[in-house]
Amino acid sequence: MIEEESGGKLVLVATPIGNLSDLSPRAVEALTEAEYWIVEDSRVSGKLATYLGLKKPMKVLNDHTSMGHVERYLDELKKGAHVALLTDGGAPAISDPGAILTDKCHEAGVTIEGIPGPSAVVTALMLSGFFAQRFAFLGFLGRKPGAIRGELSVFADSPLTLVLFESPHRLDVLLKTAHEALGARRYAICRELTKMHEQVYRSVLPEIPSESDVPRKGEITLVIEGRRRKEVD
């Protein structure tokens, strides 16, 4: 049952994934007007606050936050607090614990506003050059090859282009296992998006790039092209 709408407001603000200049004027306004920020890591969001010349109280919401803390945040919103929710980079509440608070705000009748902006998923899809009319975002897969294979195998005959996150030191395992599960596919490694050393490396599974071709450091978004229609037919 949805409660009567409260006077508080939760504003979901998409923040830069690397280049702080990507922050929109509307996002700056929302971050400035908020009473406090709910963040994934105060050290990361602290850099953003310094860049904006702001001093904002910050409260943490990540994988280690107890439900008790989430309920306290909700109570403050129900009482009229005006709060900005952000993650370390990109859109909050997507593959992010902020979704828990957002869901509870919907149920409690708290006003929710979303401010779009940078997204590693969409940016990588753009840069890949693949025709991704339909795609699936899988986030981080399991750590062991068997788990990775199991999660990817359901897409073996799918035209969906896949977008994944992976740490650089596990990239080789992911590429090798992706070939075992999906067969020969075009892929794009999008590394350090919007940052000084941004790189897009395209190839075809099972080829694995050398360290000189793709340094194993930085943040990586992997795009794997879906089965082409003629292959599916």
N, C-alpha and C positions, 0 to 999 in steps of 0.2 A: 504494500500500500504506500503510495507517495504522499508525503506530508505536505502541508501548506507551504508555499514558497517563503523562504526567510529573507532577511535583509542583507545577508552576506553575499559575497561574490568570489568565485574561484576563476582566475584567468589563466588559461593554459597558454604559455608563451613559448613558441619555437625559437631557439637560440642558435647562434652560429656553431657550425661543426668544425670550424678551424679559423676562418677569416672573420674577425670581429666586425669588419665593415659590412658584413652581410645582414646585420641587425636592422630591421625595418623601423621607420619612424614610429609606427603604431606600437611596435614591441617596446621601444624605448619609453614611450608614453605610459604604457601599462606597467612596466617595471618601476618607473618613477612614482606612479600613483599608488602602487600597492603598499599596504602597511608593513608587510614582511614577505619574504620569499620562502617557499618550500622547495628545497633543492636536493639533488642526489648527493653532491659533495660540496661542502661549503668552501673548500679550497679552490675548486674549479670555478664555482659561481662568484667567489670573491674576486677573481681576476676580471670577470665581466663587470662587476660592480665598480672596481677601480677604473676600468676603461671608461665607464659612464660617469665617473665622478660621483657615485652614490654611496651612501652608507646605509645599508638596509639590514635589519635583523633577519637572520636565516634560521630555519628549522629544517631538519633533515628527514627525508623520506627515501629510503633505499631498501635493498633486500633484507637488511638487518633490523629495520624498524618494526617495533612491536605493534600489534593491533591496538594496544592501549594508547599509544602515541597517535595513531591514525584517528582514533575516536576523539582524542582531545583536539586535534586539528579540526575535525568535523564540528565539534561543539563550538569552537571559536567562530567558525564560518556561520553556523546557525544563529549565533548571537550577533552577527553583523560584520564580522571581519572581512576586509577586502584583501585578498591574498593572490600572489602570483605563483604558479607552479611551473618549474622548469627542470630540465634534466641537464646533464653535463654538456650535451650538444645535440641539436636537432629537436624533434617534436616530443614533448613529454606525453606520458601515458600510452606510448606505443612501445611494446616490449619493455615496459618500465613500470615499477611499482606505483607510480602516480595514478595508474588506472584504478587502483583500489579506492583511493580517495575520491577520484572523479565519479566512480560508480556510486559510492555512498552519498555524494553530494546530489546526484540525480534522485536517489531514493528519498533524500531528506528535503527536496525542494529548494536546494541552494542554487542560485543563479550561476551558470557556467558559461564562460566566454572563451572562444578559441582564437588565437592569433597565429595564422600560418607563417611559415618561414622556411629556413634551411632544413634539408632532409638528406641524409647520406643515401637513403634508399632511392629517392627520386633522382638525385644528382648522379648516382652511379648508373642508373638506367639510361639517363640522357647521354652520358659519356660513352656507354657501351656501344651504341650504334645498332643494337639489336632491335628488331621489331617487337616490342613488348606491349602489344595491345592488351594482353592479359598477363599478369605476373603474380607470383606468390612470394611473400616475404617470410623467410624462415628464421631470421635472427641467428643466434648461436645454436649450432647443433650439438649433439652429444660429444663427449670427449674421445670415446673409443671408436675405432673403425667399424665395429659391428653396429653400434648405435647410429653412426653416421649413415652407414649403408642402409639400415632399416628405414631411416627417415627420408632418404632420397629415393629409394627404390619405388615408392608409390608414384613417382613422377617420371618413371622410365619411358612411358608412352604419352606423356602429357605435353601439349603445346605451350604450357605455362613457362615463361621465363622465370628463373629462380634468383632471388637476391638473398645473400647470406652475409653474416659478419663472422670474422675469424681473426684470431691473434696471429701475428706474423710467423711465430715459430711453429705453428701448427698448420700452416698453409699447405705444405707438401703432402701431409697426411690427408687433408681434405681433398686436394685435387686427385690424388691417387684413388681414394675411395669413391669420389664422385664418378670417375671413369668406370669403376667396377659396377656402380649402381645404374648409371645413365648411358654408358657407352660414349662414343665419340660425339662431343658437343663443342661448339664454340663457347669461349668464356672470356670474361674481362676482369682483370684484377685492378680495382680502383683503390689506389693507396694515397693516404694523406690528402683527402679531398679538401679543396679550397685553401690548402696550406702552401707554403713556399715550394715544397718538394712534391707537389701533386704529380701523380703518375697514373696512366692508364695503359695497361699491358694486355694485349689481346692475343689469344692463341686457340688451339683446339686440344681438348682432352684426347690422349693422356699426357701430352707434353707438359713438363714441369719446368718453369724458367729457372735459370741459374741465379745465384746470388747477385752477380753483376747486372743481370737483366732486371731483376726485381729484388732490391735489398729487403732482407727479412727484418724490417723494423717499421714502426708507424702503425696507423690504423688502416685496416683493410676491409673493403666491401667487395664481395665477389658476386659477379653476375654470370649465370649460366643460361645460355639460350635454350628455349624450349624446343622440343622436337618440331621440325618444320612440317607443315601440313602434308606435303607430298610423302614424307616419311611416315606420318601417322596413318594416312590413307593407304 
